[in-house]
């Protein structure tokens, strides 16, 4: 199943959406925050009590490869590992380049 994605420009709005989804029974274990800025991703994920894409989500090979990749390549690789096509990953990475922050629900049926 393809993950659901919501796009935000406002960090507070994303945090409120995580709270809203959690109140509806969505497990925070399935919610991931992604932005082009690692500090922003860390801060918002911590404030929202959501996840960041890491080793468990992308696997060891991709994780190590991403260490030596440019940020855009790293984000596209993470998006593909979460279940998006190359074209979708390219489109989302372009939006991340322009300040969008993503909330990704890997289990949208719950």
N, CA, C and O atoms as CSV, one atom per row, in Angstrom:
chain,resi,resn,atom,element,x,y,z
A,1,UNK,N,N,0.833,-1.173,0.000
A,1,UNK,CA,C,0.000,0.000,0.000
A,1,UNK,C,C,0.881,1.240,0.000
A,1,UNK,O,O,1.845,1.332,0.761
A,2,UNK,N,N,0.546,2.177,-0.849
A,2,UNK,CA,C,1.304,3.416,-0.953
A,2,UNK,C,C,1.000,4.316,0.244
A,2,UNK,O,O,-0.157,4.453,0.641
A,3,UNK,N,N,2.028,4.924,0.812
A,3,UNK,CA,C,1.817,5.839,1.934
A,3,UNK,C,C,1.015,7.072,1.510
A,3,UNK,O,O,1.007,7.453,0.339
A,4,UNK,N,N,0.351,7.676,2.474
A,4,UNK,CA,C,-0.353,8.938,2.251
A,4,UNK,C,C,0.585,10.072,2.631
A,4,UNK,O,O,1.347,9.963,3.591
A,5,UNK,N,N,0.528,11.160,1.874
A,5,UNK,CA,C,1.406,12.297,2.115
A,5,UNK,C,C,0.572,13.558,2.262
A,5,UNK,O,O,-0.360,13.803,1.496
A,6,UNK,N,N,0.925,14.344,3.257
A,6,UNK,CA,C,0.358,15.676,3.414
A,6,UNK,C,C,1.513,16.655,3.380
A,6,UNK,O,O,2.565,16.407,3.969
A,7,UNK,N,N,1.316,17.769,2.690
A,7,UNK,CA,C,2.350,18.779,2.538
A,7,UNK,C,C,2.018,19.985,3.408
A,7,UNK,O,O,0.866,20.413,3.484
A,8,UNK,N,N,3.037,20.525,4.062
A,8,UNK,CA,C,2.867,21.680,4.936
A,8,UNK,C,C,3.976,22.684,4.681
A,8,UNK,O,O,5.093,22.312,4.324
A,9,UNK,N,N,3.664,23.943,4.864
A,9,UNK,CA,C,4.667,25.008,4.899
A,9,UNK,C,C,4.905,25.424,6.348
A,9,UNK,O,O,5.962,25.953,6.691
A,10,UNK,N,N,3.909,25.179,7.187
A,10,UNK,CA,C,3.916,25.607,8.580
A,10,UNK,C,C,4.159,24.403,9.489
A,10,UNK,O,O,3.382,23.448,9.482
A,11,UNK,N,N,5.227,24.451,10.262
A,11,UNK,CA,C,5.580,23.358,11.161
A,11,UNK,C,C,4.492,23.104,12.205
A,11,UNK,O,O,4.189,21.956,12.530
A,12,UNK,N,N,3.912,24.176,12.724
A,12,UNK,CA,C,2.882,24.043,13.763
A,12,UNK,C,C,1.661,23.322,13.206
A,12,UNK,O,O,1.054,22.510,13.905
A,13,UNK,N,N,1.295,23.602,11.969
A,13,UNK,CA,C,0.150,22.930,11.354
A,13,UNK,C,C,0.410,21.427,11.219
A,13,UNK,O,O,-0.500,20.623,11.422
A,14,UNK,N,N,1.633,21.048,10.881
A,14,UNK,CA,C,1.983,19.630,10.794
A,14,UNK,C,C,1.871,18.981,12.168
A,14,UNK,O,O,1.319,17.888,12.290
A,15,UNK,N,N,2.381,19.632,13.189
A,15,UNK,CA,C,2.321,19.093,14.549
A,15,UNK,C,C,0.871,18.902,14.977
A,15,UNK,O,O,0.532,17.888,15.587
A,16,UNK,N,N,0.021,19.863,14.664
A,16,UNK,CA,C,-1.406,19.758,14.996
A,16,UNK,C,C,-2.062,18.606,14.241
A,16,UNK,O,O,-2.934,17.927,14.783
A,17,UNK,N,N,-1.651,18.383,13.001
A,17,UNK,CA,C,-2.210,17.278,12.217
A,17,UNK,C,C,-1.804,15.933,12.813
A,17,UNK,O,O,-2.614,15.006,12.838
A,18,UNK,N,N,-0.583,15.809,13.288
A,18,UNK,CA,C,-0.154,14.574,13.949
A,18,UNK,C,C,-1.022,14.319,15.181
A,18,UNK,O,O,-1.470,13.196,15.411
A,19,UNK,N,N,-1.251,15.351,15.958
A,19,UNK,CA,C,-2.110,15.205,17.144
A,19,UNK,C,C,-3.517,14.790,16.750
A,19,UNK,O,O,-4.119,13.931,17.395
A,20,UNK,N,N,-4.043,15.397,15.694
A,20,UNK,CA,C,-5.382,15.069,15.221
A,20,UNK,C,C,-5.465,13.611,14.758
A,20,UNK,O,O,-6.404,12.896,15.106
A,21,UNK,N,N,-4.486,13.184,13.980
A,21,UNK,CA,C,-4.474,11.799,13.503
A,21,UNK,C,C,-4.365,10.825,14.670
A,21,UNK,O,O,-5.048,9.801,14.694
A,22,UNK,N,N,-3.509,11.142,15.633
A,22,UNK,CA,C,-3.347,10.272,16.807
A,22,UNK,C,C,-4.655,10.175,17.588
A,22,UNK,O,O,-4.994,9.106,18.095
A,23,UNK,N,N,-5.385,11.274,17.688
A,23,UNK,CA,C,-6.658,11.252,18.410
A,23,UNK,C,C,-7.714,10.415,17.684
A,23,UNK,O,O,-8.706,9.997,18.281
A,24,UNK,N,N,-7.489,10.178,16.387
A,24,UNK,CA,C,-8.398,9.350,15.586
A,24,UNK,C,C,-7.945,7.899,15.536
A,24,UNK,O,O,-8.532,7.079,14.829
A,25,UNK,N,N,-6.890,7.586,16.295
A,25,UNK,CA,C,-6.430,6.205,16.371
A,25,UNK,C,C,-5.281,5.838,15.462
A,25,UNK,O,O,-4.885,4.673,15.416
A,26,UNK,N,N,-4.730,6.802,14.732
A,26,UNK,CA,C,-3.584,6.518,13.870
A,26,UNK,C,C,-2.341,6.387,14.760
A,26,UNK,O,O,-2.046,7.266,15.569
A,27,UNK,N,N,-1.632,5.291,14.596
A,27,UNK,CA,C,-0.426,5.061,15.382
A,27,UNK,C,C,0.673,6.023,14.957
A,27,UNK,O,O,0.942,6.176,13.765
A,28,UNK,N,N,1.303,6.666,15.920
A,28,UNK,CA,C,2.411,7.567,15.603
A,28,UNK,C,C,3.596,6.797,15.028
A,28,UNK,O,O,4.493,7.393,14.431
A,29,UNK,N,N,3.604,5.475,15.205
A,29,UNK,CA,C,4.667,4.652,14.629
A,29,UNK,C,C,4.641,4.668,13.102
A,29,UNK,O,O,5.637,4.333,12.461
A,30,UNK,N,N,3.501,5.058,12.516
A,30,UNK,CA,C,3.369,5.068,11.063
A,30,UNK,C,C,3.524,6.465,10.469
A,30,UNK,O,O,3.396,6.638,9.257
A,31,UNK,N,N,3.798,7.460,11.309
A,31,UNK,CA,C,3.886,8.844,10.853
A,31,UNK,C,C,5.340,9.305,10.819
A,31,UNK,O,O,6.073,9.188,11.801
A,32,UNK,N,N,5.735,9.835,9.658
A,32,UNK,CA,C,7.112,10.274,9.438
A,32,UNK,C,C,7.129,11.719,8.963
A,32,UNK,O,O,6.299,12.135,8.154
A,33,UNK,N,N,8.083,12.467,9.478
A,33,UNK,CA,C,8.301,13.859,9.082
A,33,UNK,C,C,9.533,13.905,8.201
A,33,UNK,O,O,10.539,13.258,8.490
A,34,UNK,N,N,9.449,14.683,7.109
A,34,UNK,CA,C,10.581,14.810,6.205
A,34,UNK,C,C,10.652,16.246,5.690
A,34,UNK,O,O,9.660,16.805,5.222
A,35,UNK,N,N,11.841,16.827,5.785
A,35,UNK,CA,C,12.091,18.135,5.186
A,35,UNK,C,C,13.503,18.117,4.604
A,35,UNK,O,O,14.249,17.154,4.777
A,36,UNK,N,N,13.849,19.187,3.919
A,36,UNK,CA,C,15.173,19.259,3.305
A,36,UNK,C,C,16.248,19.620,4.326
A,36,UNK,O,O,17.439,19.479,4.051
A,37,UNK,N,N,15.835,20.081,5.489
A,37,UNK,CA,C,16.755,20.529,6.530
A,37,UNK,C,C,16.700,19.535,7.695
A,37,UNK,O,O,15.654,19.374,8.323
A,38,UNK,N,N,17.804,18.880,7.977
A,38,UNK,CA,C,17.843,17.866,9.037
A,38,UNK,C,C,17.442,18.430,10.400
A,38,UNK,O,O,16.744,17.770,11.170
A,39,UNK,N,N,17.889,19.658,10.693
A,39,UNK,CA,C,17.533,20.261,11.984
A,39,UNK,C,C,16.025,20.483,12.088
A,39,UNK,O,O,15.421,20.222,13.128
A,40,UNK,N,N,15.433,20.958,11.018
A,40,UNK,CA,C,13.971,21.167,10.995
A,40,UNK,C,C,13.250,19.840,11.159
A,40,UNK,O,O,12.303,19.737,11.939
A,41,UNK,N,N,13.694,18.824,10.428
A,41,UNK,CA,C,13.076,17.507,10.538
A,41,UNK,C,C,13.150,16.996,11.970
A,41,UNK,O,O,12.154,16.526,12.520
A,42,UNK,N,N,14.327,17.090,12.570
A,42,UNK,CA,C,14.511,16.634,13.953
A,42,UNK,C,C,13.593,17.386,14.912
A,42,UNK,O,O,12.917,16.779,15.742
A,43,UNK,N,N,13.575,18.698,14.791
A,43,UNK,CA,C,12.789,19.531,15.696
A,43,UNK,C,C,11.289,19.233,15.581
A,43,UNK,O,O,10.609,19.036,16.588
A,44,UNK,N,N,10.790,19.203,14.359
A,44,UNK,CA,C,9.355,18.985,14.155
A,44,UNK,C,C,8.958,17.567,14.541
A,44,UNK,O,O,7.920,17.366,15.170
A,45,UNK,N,N,9.772,16.582,14.171
A,45,UNK,CA,C,9.463,15.195,14.541
A,45,UNK,C,C,9.441,15.042,16.056
A,45,UNK,O,O,8.570,14.360,16.595
A,46,UNK,N,N,10.382,15.663,16.742
A,46,UNK,CA,C,10.403,15.597,18.204
A,46,UNK,C,C,9.184,16.294,18.802
A,46,UNK,O,O,8.541,15.760,19.706
A,47,UNK,N,N,8.868,17.489,18.297
A,47,UNK,CA,C,7.717,18.242,18.824
A,47,UNK,C,C,6.395,17.529,18.550
A,47,UNK,O,O,5.465,17.613,19.352
A,48,UNK,N,N,6.311,16.833,17.428
A,48,UNK,CA,C,5.079,16.139,17.057
A,48,UNK,C,C,5.023,14.728,17.623
A,48,UNK,O,O,3.978,14.078,17.572
A,49,UNK,N,N,6.128,14.255,18.156
A,49,UNK,CA,C,6.249,12.874,18.611
A,49,UNK,C,C,5.988,11.914,17.443
A,49,UNK,O,O,5.282,10.914,17.567
A,50,UNK,N,N,6.593,12.271,16.302
A,50,UNK,CA,C,6.504,11.449,15.095
A,50,UNK,C,C,7.906,10.923,14.783
A,50,UNK,O,O,8.839,11.153,15.552
A,51,UNK,N,N,8.052,10.237,13.689
A,51,UNK,CA,C,9.305,9.578,13.339
A,51,UNK,C,C,10.043,10.309,12.228
A,51,UNK,O,O,9.478,11.141,11.520
A,52,UNK,N,N,11.319,9.974,12.098
A,52,UNK,CA,C,12.147,10.382,10.979
A,52,UNK,C,C,12.522,9.104,10.243
A,52,UNK,O,O,12.611,8.036,10.850
A,53,UNK,N,N,12.739,9.210,8.953
A,53,UNK,CA,C,13.144,8.048,8.168
A,53,UNK,C,C,14.588,7.722,8.518
A,53,UNK,O,O,15.468,8.580,8.444
A,54,UNK,N,N,14.819,6.473,8.898
A,54,UNK,CA,C,16.163,6.056,9.285
A,54,UNK,C,C,16.481,4.661,8.801
A,54,UNK,O,O,15.878,4.161,7.852
A,55,UNK,N,N,17.433,4.044,9.462
A,55,UNK,CA,C,17.925,2.717,9.093
A,55,UNK,C,C,16.808,1.679,9.016
A,55,UNK,O,O,16.780,0.881,8.079
A,56,UNK,N,N,15.898,1.672,9.971
A,56,UNK,CA,C,14.832,0.672,9.981
A,56,UNK,C,C,13.914,0.775,8.777
A,56,UNK,O,O,13.365,-0.230,8.324
A,57,UNK,N,N,13.745,1.975,8.260
A,57,UNK,CA,C,12.823,2.184,7.145
A,57,UNK,C,C,13.470,1.951,5.791
A,57,UNK,O,O,12.802,1.495,4.863
A,58,UNK,N,N,14.750,2.252,5.658
A,58,UNK,CA,C,15.375,2.177,4.338
A,58,UNK,C,C,16.302,0.989,4.163
A,58,UNK,O,O,16.691,0.677,3.038
A,59,UNK,N,N,16.658,0.331,5.227
A,59,UNK,CA,C,17.573,-0.798,5.124
A,59,UNK,C,C,19.020,-0.343,5.164
A,59,UNK,O,O,19.333,0.818,4.901
A,60,UNK,N,N,19.885,-1.270,5.495
A,60,UNK,CA,C,21.292,-0.961,5.728
A,60,UNK,C,C,21.990,-0.426,4.476
A,60,UNK,O,O,22.724,0.560,4.545
A,61,UNK,N,N,21.761,-1.074,3.337
A,61,UNK,CA,C,22.470,-0.687,2.111
A,61,UNK,C,C,22.132,0.746,1.704
A,61,UNK,O,O,23.025,1.535,1.396
A,62,UNK,N,N,20.843,1.080,1.703
A,62,UNK,CA,C,20.428,2.436,1.339
A,62,UNK,C,C,20.906,3.443,2.379
A,62,UNK,O,O,21.330,4.546,2.035
A,63,UNK,N,N,20.836,3.062,3.641
A,63,UNK,CA,C,21.275,3.958,4.714
A,63,UNK,C,C,22.745,4.332,4.544
A,63,UNK,O,O,23.100,5.506,4.641
A,64,UNK,N,N,23.595,3.349,4.293
A,64,UNK,CA,C,25.020,3.609,4.111
A,64,UNK,C,C,25.253,4.412,2.834
A,64,UNK,O,O,26.067,5.336,2.822
A,65,UNK,N,N,24.553,4.071,1.774
A,65,UNK,CA,C,24.673,4.806,0.516
A,65,UNK,C,C,24.316,6.274,0.705
A,65,UNK,O,O,24.962,7.155,0.137
A,66,UNK,N,N,23.279,6.533,1.509
A,66,UNK,CA,C,22.835,7.905,1.733
A,66,UNK,C,C,23.867,8.751,2.468
A,66,UNK,O,O,23.874,9.975,2.333
A,67,UNK,N,N,24.731,8.116,3.237
A,67,UNK,CA,C,25.778,8.850,3.954
A,67,UNK,C,C,26.683,9.583,2.968
A,67,UNK,O,O,27.192,10.664,3.262
A,68,UNK,N,N,26.876,8.987,1.806
A,68,UNK,CA,C,27.779,9.547,0.806
A,68,UNK,C,C,27.039,10.253,-0.325
A,68,UNK,O,O,27.654,10.623,-1.325
A,69,UNK,N,N,25.736,10.445,-0.183
A,69,UNK,CA,C,24.922,11.066,-1.225
A,69,UNK,C,C,24.659,12.530,-0.923
A,69,UNK,O,O,24.764,12.971,0.222
A,70,UNK,N,N,24.317,13.276,-1.963
A,70,UNK,CA,C,23.830,14.636,-1.783
A,70,UNK,C,C,22.469,14.567,-1.112
A,70,UNK,O,O,21.798,13.537,-1.177
A,71,UNK,N,N,22.057,15.647,-0.468
A,71,UNK,CA,C,20.810,15.663,0.291
A,71,UNK,C,C,19.610,15.298,-0.592
A,71,UNK,O,O,18.757,14.518,-0.168
A,72,UNK,N,N,19.527,15.838,-1.790
A,72,UNK,CA,C,18.412,15.533,-2.674
A,72,UNK,C,C,18.345,14.054,-3.026
A,72,UNK,O,O,17.268,13.460,-3.048
A,73,UNK,N,N,19.500,13.469,-3.300
A,73,UNK,CA,C,19.550,12.031,-3.605
A,73,UNK,C,C,19.122,11.212,-2.390
A,73,UNK,O,O,18.395,10.227,-2.515
A,74,UNK,N,N,19.583,11.634,-1.216
A,74,UNK,CA,C,19.217,10.938,0.020
A,74,UNK,C,C,17.700,10.961,0.218
A,74,UNK,O,O,17.104,9.934,0.543
A,75,UNK,N,N,17.080,12.110,0.027
A,75,UNK,CA,C,15.624,12.224,0.212
A,75,UNK,C,C,14.864,11.388,-0.812
A,75,UNK,O,O,13.884,10.725,-0.472
A,76,UNK,N,N,15.317,11.418,-2.070
A,76,UNK,CA,C,14.656,10.601,-3.103
A,76,UNK,C,C,14.787,9.116,-2.771
A,76,UNK,O,O,13.827,8.364,-2.936
A,77,UNK,N,N,15.951,8.686,-2.310
A,77,UNK,CA,C,16.143,7.283,-1.920
A,77,UNK,C,C,15.202,6.905,-0.776
A,77,UNK,O,O,14.595,5.834,-0.797
A,78,UNK,N,N,15.085,7.775,0.211
A,78,UNK,CA,C,14.193,7.502,1.339
A,78,UNK,C,C,12.746,7.396,0.869
A,78,UNK,O,O,12.016,6.499,1.291
A,79,UNK,N,N,12.338,8.298,0.007
A,79,UNK,CA,C,10.959,8.269,-0.501
A,79,UNK,C,C,10.698,6.983,-1.288
A,79,UNK,O,O,9.637,6.374,-1.148
A,80,UNK,N,N,11.649,6.574,-2.102
A,80,UNK,CA,C,11.478,5.331,-2.867
A,80,UNK,C,C,11.384,4.130,-1.935
A,80,UNK,O,O,10.578,3.230,-2.171
A,81,UNK,N,N,12.192,4.101,-0.887
A,81,UNK,CA,C,12.153,2.986,0.070
A,81,UNK,C,C,10.822,2.948,0.824
A,81,UNK,O,O,10.387,1.884,1.265
A,82,UNK,N,N,10.182,4.096,0.969
A,82,UNK,CA,C,8.872,4.136,1.631
A,82,UNK,C,C,7.729,3.706,0.707
A,82,UNK,O,O,6.598,3.529,1.160
A,83,UNK,N,N,8.023,3.539,-0.589
A,83,UNK,CA,C,7.016,3.018,-1.501
A,83,UNK,C,C,6.609,3.934,-2.633
A,83,UNK,O,O,5.643,3.648,-3.340
A,84,UNK,N,N,7.320,5.023,-2.819
A,84,UNK,CA,C,6.981,5.948,-3.901
A,84,UNK,C,C,7.778,5.616,-5.153
A,84,UNK,O,O,8.888,5.090,-5.075
A,85,UNK,N,N,7.198,5.930,-6.315
A,85,UNK,CA,C,7.892,5.728,-7.581
A,85,UNK,C,C,9.010,6.759,-7.720
A,85,UNK,O,O,9.082,7.720,-6.954
A,86,UNK,N,N,9.873,6.549,-8.699
A,86,UNK,CA,C,10.953,7.509,-8.955
A,86,UNK,C,C,10.369,8.886,-9.262
A,86,UNK,O,O,10.856,9.894,-8.751
A,87,UNK,N,N,9.335,8.933,-10.089
A,87,UNK,CA,C,8.728,10.216,-10.448
A,87,UNK,C,C,8.115,10.900,-9.227
A,87,UNK,O,O,8.271,12.108,-9.049
A,88,UNK,N,N,7.425,10.139,-8.394
A,88,UNK,CA,C,6.843,10.712,-7.175
A,88,UNK,C,C,7.941,11.225,-6.245
A,88,UNK,O,O,7.826,12.309,-5.673
A,89,UNK,N,N,8.997,10.442,-6.104
A,89,UNK,CA,C,10.119,10.853,-5.255
A,89,UNK,C,C,10.743,12.142,-5.779
A,89,UNK,O,O,11.072,13.037,-5.001
A,90,UNK,N,N,10.903,12.236,-7.093
A,90,UNK,CA,C,11.453,13.456,-7.697
A,90,UNK,C,C,10.544,14.655,-7.416
A,90,UNK,O,O,11.021,15.736,-7.070
A,91,UNK,N,N,9.236,14.456,-7.568
A,91,UNK,CA,C,8.278,15.548,-7.351
A,91,UNK,C,C,8.278,16.006,-5.896
A,91,UNK,O,O,8.293,17.206,-5.623
A,92,UNK,N,N,8.261,15.064,-4.967
A,92,UNK,CA,C,8.275,15.437,-3.550
A,92,UNK,C,C,9.594,16.090,-3.159
A,92,UNK,O,O,9.608,17.035,-2.371
A,93,UNK,N,N,10.701,15.596,-3.703
A,93,UNK,CA,C,11.995,16.187,-3.367
A,93,UNK,C,C,12.062,17.628,-3.865
A,93,UNK,O,O,12.641,18.486,-3.198
A,94,UNK,N,N,11.487,17.898,-5.010
A,94,UNK,CA,C,11.431,19.270,-5.541
A,94,UNK,C,C,10.649,20.176,-4.595
A,94,UNK,O,O,11.045,21.317,-4.355
A,95,UNK,N,N,9.548,19.672,-4.062
A,95,UNK,CA,C,8.761,20.447,-3.110
A,95,UNK,C,C,9.540,20.677,-1.818
A,95,UNK,O,O,9.467,21.755,-1.228
A,96,UNK,N,N,10.286,19.661,-1.381
A,96,UNK,CA,C,11.124,19.816,-0.194
A,96,UNK,C,C,12.176,20.894,-0.415
A,96,UNK,O,O,12.500,21.651,0.499
A,97,UNK,N,N,12.714,20.961,-1.644
A,97,UNK,CA,C,13.691,22.000,-1.992
A,97,UNK,C,C,13.140,23.402,-1.761
A,97,UNK,O,O,13.890,24.332,-1.463
A,98,UNK,N,N,11.819,23.547,-1.900
A,98,UNK,CA,C,11.180,24.862,-1.800
A,98,UNK,C,C,10.518,25.094,-0.445
A,98,UNK,O,O,9.621,25.929,-0.327
A,99,UNK,N,N,10.954,24.360,0.575
A,99,UNK,CA,C,10.524,24.650,1.932
A,99,UNK,C,C,9.327,23.878,2.442
A,99,UNK,O,O,8.902,24.088,3.578
A,100,UNK,N,N,8.775,22.994,1.638
A,100,UNK,CA,C,7.665,22.162,2.097
A,100,UNK,C,C,8.187,21.140,3.096
A,100,UNK,O,O,9.313,20.658,2.974
A,101,UNK,N,N,7.375,20.818,4.069
A,101,UNK,CA,C,7.685,19.736,5.000
A,101,UNK,C,C,6.585,18.690,4.823
A,101,UNK,O,O,5.406,19.034,4.731
A,102,UNK,N,N,6.967,17.425,4.776
A,102,UNK,CA,C,6.019,16.347,4.504
A,102,UNK,C,C,5.681,15.574,5.769
A,102,UNK,O,O,6.532,15.340,6.627
A,103,UNK,N,N,4.412,15.185,5.861
A,103,UNK,CA,C,3.958,14.226,6.854
A,103,UNK,C,C,3.543,12.993,6.069
A,103,UNK,O,O,2.612,13.048,5.266
A,104,UNK,N,N,4.222,11.894,6.295
A,104,UNK,CA,C,3.991,10.665,5.549
A,104,UNK,C,C,3.413,9.628,6.498
A,104,UNK,O,O,3.983,9.342,7.550
A,105,UNK,N,N,2.265,9.067,6.108
A,105,UNK,CA,C,1.610,8.011,6.887
A,105,UNK,C,C,1.802,6.712,6.109
A,105,UNK,O,O,1.226,6.530,5.036
A,106,UNK,N,N,2.611,5.818,6.657
A,106,UNK,CA,C,2.925,4.569,5.950
A,106,UNK,C,C,1.829,3.528,6.053
A,106,UNK,O,O,1.916,2.482,5.410
A,107,UNK,N,N,0.802,3.787,6.843
A,107,UNK,CA,C,-0.321,2.875,6.978
A,107,UNK,C,C,-1.630,3.668,6.981
A,107,UNK,O,O,-2.309,3.748,8.004
A,108,UNK,N,N,-1.983,4.257,5.819
A,108,UNK,CA,C,-3.122,5.174,5.775
A,108,UNK,C,C,-4.489,4.528,5.977
A,108,UNK,O,O,-5.474,5.242,6.166
A,109,UNK,N,N,-4.578,3.206,5.944
A,109,UNK,CA,C,-5.859,2.541,6.110
A,109,UNK,C,C,-6.288,2.425,7.566
A,109,UNK,O,O,-7.433,2.075,7.852
A,110,UNK,N,N,-5.379,2.716,8.479
A,110,UNK,CA,C,-5.688,2.581,9.899
A,110,UNK,C,C,-6.334,3.845,10.421
A,110,UNK,O,O,-6.670,3.924,11.603
